């Protein structure tokens, strides 16, 4: 439910073959394709807006912040802004790209209980 502080808040982890999603354009295309698939015919993919921000200070290499203007096809059936922190690295040994996406409808703020919970995942999976 939208009033729940964890509404649209979850981690996703991908293990992808090869050294992929290296460019901003590739990452935007993958994010848009994923969400457009969730929406079905409820919201046109061309209305999805994605802003990527690469933090310069105090961020681990490969960390990207995203503002994602999309849609909630499940509960509200309305446009929805979500925020993501994405961690990406290529593992030379396994030849896999590891992508961890932390996503929430809550704007990232230091000390936020939802983000505090989400931010436990990077350490747990080796980022």
N, C-alpha and C positions, 0 to 999 in steps of 0.2 A: 504494500500500500504506500502511496506517495508520502503519507505522514510519518512513516517509519524512517528513522535516520539512516538505515542501511538500504533504502530503496535504490535500486539500480547500482549497487555497490558489490563488486566481486573481482577476483583475480582470474586471469586466464593465462595459461602457459602453453606455448607452442614449441615443438622441436621440429625444425624444418630442414630438409635435405639441402645441403650446399650453403654457400655464403650469399644469402638472399636478403631482401628488404634493406638494402644498404642506403638507398637514396630516400629523400623525403617524398619524392613522387611515388616510389614503389610502396612505401609505408602508407601513404594516403590512399592509394588505390586499394590496397589490401583491407584497410579499415573500412573504407566505403563499401567494398564488395561484401564484407562480412555483415555489416549492418543492413545493407539493402536486402540481403537474403533473409534477415530476420523480419523485415517489414513486409515482405511480399508486395502486394499491390496497394498497400495502405498509405505509402508515402513515396514520392518519386525520388530516385537516387540523386538526381541532379539538384535537389534541394538540400542535400547533406552538405554542411560546411565544416571544414576541418582546419584548425590552426595548430601548427607545430611550433614549439618553442624549445630550443636547445639551451638548457641552463649553462651559464658560463662559470659560476662560482659554486663551490661546495657540492658539485654533482659528480657522480661516478661517470666515467666515460661510457658512452652508449645510452645515457639517460635522456629521455625526451618527454616533455610535458605537452599535452594535447587538450585543446578545447574542441568538443565535438557537438555540433548542432545537428541533431537528428530527430528521432521520433520514438515514442514509447508504443509499440504495437500490442502490448500485452494488457496493461492496466488502464492507463488514462486515454490512450488513443489520441494523444496530442503531441505536438513538437516537444522535444526534451533536450536540454543541454546537459552533457556529461563531461567529466574531466578525467583525464587519464595521465598516469605516469607510466612510461614504457621503458623497460630495460632490454637492451639487445646486446648479444655478444655472439661471436663465431667461435666454436670449439674446433680448433685445428685437428685435434686427435680423432674426433668422431665425424668431422666434416659436416657439422650441423650448426644451424643458427638457432640460438635459444632466445625466445622472445617472451618476456613476462609483462603482462598488461594489468595494471591496477586501475579499476574504473569505478567512478561514483558520480551520482547526481549532485553531490556536495562539492563545492569549490574547495580546492586544497587550501587548508590553513594549518599552520603549525599547531599541534596540540589537539586538533579535531579528533574526537574518539573514533570516528569511522576510518579516517586516514591513519590514525595510530594503529588500528587493527590491520588495515591493508598493508601498511609498511612493514609488517612482520614477515611478509612473504619473501622479499628479496634476499634477506639473510638466510631464511630457511632453505632456499633453493640455490644458494651459492653466488648471489650477486653482491 
